Amino acid sequence: MKELQNGVIVACAPNGARRSKADHPALPITPAELAAAARDICDAGASLLHLHVRDAQGDHSLDAQRYREAANAIRNETGDDLIIQITTESAGVYAAVEQMNVVRELQPEAASCALRELCPDDSAVDRYAHFLRECHACGVWVQHILYDDADAQRFLQLWRNGVVPERQPFVLLVIGRYGTSATSNPRDLTARAAPFLDEDALLWAACAFGAREAETVIAAAALGGHVRVGFENNIVQPDGTPARSNAAQIARVVKGLAAIGRAPLTAADIRAAFPVCRIR
């Protein structure tokens, strides 16, 4: 899209569904912690916050009220300077209908939805298509999470078949995975992104696990993609030592973007380019 050619959507996933303060003491969990982190990542150059919330025990939650509390705290701290994207991630806890229902209840400005969770096989296509049409009609900007090459190919086919209603869908390519072999690299990114490079009508971003996170997402930007950074996927610096904060990780990537002639887009830039976004 012309409006986005010279800019990069810089998203931050500050906590995720699985990590705790035992993994990193600066991992934001509570609404107050998320709000403070939101202000810092916004100042560092992020324009989109990928939001996870936790229950009273600190476990992954899709509770609508907890989302409201966290989103209100973030808005009080940042105003309209961040697009708040709720996750619908299952994390092995929630069924597809529960994942979709939290979006229906909240009607957030943005939501992330994993293809393999909401549409695991052909029997789920009609339900998935109906849900995506609902999101589009009420102004929820969906980001489609694609975990591997099979997800990527299947999504492209569904889009071409009209199952995905957006004129310019937004996808996230997940490079690497949780576990001991989590470290990703630009070579993996290049192979995963290849089917999308000739799709001018499609918007794509990448996130990456491990110490080569920044290098990998900067490579994505060099290919014309957008980026997601944060403690959900990586809690270390490139040298393997603990990262200071989500904001420090964002600042490192923004510096790398400048080196290749690209700069972060603001939330206002993104909303102007995507009228489907509606501030809640």
C-alpha positions, -999 to +999 in steps of 0.1 A: +000+000+000+013+034-010+008+050+024+031+024+040+059+021+015+085+041+035+074+031+070+074+001+092+047-010+117+067-017+149+047-039+172+056-051+207+045-083+224+056-075+259+047-106+278+030-135+260+010-164+275+038-185+290+066-166+306+066-153+341+087-130+363+109-161+370+120-159+334+125-121+335+118-098+364+108-069+341+080-090+324+049-069+326+019-088+340-006-065+358-025-037+342-003-011+359+029-029+347+015-032+312+006+005+311+041+015+322+056-008+296+033+006+270+045+042+276+081+031+273+077+011+241+056+039+226+084+063+234+109+039+218+090+037+185+063+011+188+029+018+174+010-015+182+009-034+214+001-071+213-018-077+245-019-108+267-036-108+301-033-132+330-057-145+357-052-142+395-027-171+394-007-155+366-019-179+340-030-171+304-065-156+303-090-145+276-113-130+302-130-099+286-130-079+319-093-084+324-087-072+288-108-041+296-089-033+327-055-037+310-066-017+279-080+011+300-048+013+320-028+015+287-051+041+272-048+062+304-010+061+300-006+064+262-039+079+249-043+070+212-006+066+206-008+028+205-031+004+186-040-023+212-042-057+196-057-084+219-046-120+214-070-149+209-042-174+216-054-208+229-022-217+248-037-251+252-065-237+273-093-223+251-114-238+224-119-220+191-154-208+200-141-192+232-113-175+213-137-160+188-162-150+215-138-128+233-134-108+201-172-106+196-177-094+232-149-068+232-149-057+195-113-043+200-095-021+176-073-051+166-070-088+174-045-115+165-059-149+153-039-181+146-051-198+115-043-233+128-063-226+160-094-211+145-095-230+113-076-263+119-092-281+089-117-278+061-146-286+084-140-252+102-137-230+071-173-218+071-172-209+108-139-192+103-152-172+073-182-161+092-161-149+121-138-130+099-167-113+082-180-103+116-147-088+125-145-069+092-180-055+096-175-042+131-140-027+125-117-052+142-083-052+124-073-089+123-038-101+122-035-137+110-008-157+128+010-182+106+034-206+124+050-225+095+051-229+057+020-251+057+000-223+075+014-197+050+003-217+019-031-226+034-038-190+043-029-177+008-053-203-007-081-193+017-076-157+009-076-163-029-108-183-024-125-154-007-126-169+028-106-140+042-126-108+035-100-081+039-088-063+007-053-062+023-050-089+050-023-086+076-003-117+085+024-124+111+051-149+102+064-166+133+101-175+129+113-202+154+094-216+184+095-220+221+120-245+235+157-251+235+159-248+197+141-215+197+168-193+181+157-181+147+178-165+119+173-144+088+177-174+065+145-190+080+127-157+075+137-154+039+123-188+031+091-182+050+085-148+035+091-159-001+054-166-010+044-131+002+070-110-016+051-108-048+017-103-031+015-065-032-021-066-018-010-084+013+007-069+044+031-091+063+052-089+095+076-112+113+085-120+149+114-142+159+126-162+188+160-159+206+191-138+205+189-131+167+154-116+170+165-081+160+186-092+131+158-114+118+130-087+120+153-061+105+158-085+076+120-087+073+118-049+071+145-049+044+123-073+024+093-049+027+078-065+058+069-052+092+081-062+127+071-075+161+095-075+190+092-082+227+096-105+257+069-129+244+094-142+219+128-131+232+142-120+266+179-117+257+202-093+238+221-103+207+250-114+229+228-137+249+227-116+281+194-107+296+176-078+279+170-047+300+134-041+289+109-044+261+116-008+253+153-015+249+145-043+224+123-019+204+150+008+204+176-016+191+153-026+162+144+010+154+181+018+152+185-011+128+156+002+107+172+036+104+204+019+090+184+004+061+165+036+055+132+027+071+114+044+100+085+035+124+050+044+115+029+061+142-005+047+152-021+077+135-003+067+102-016+032+105-052+042+112-051+066+082-039+037+060-064+013+074-099+029+080-111-005+093-092+004+126-116+020+150-103+033+184-122+017+213 
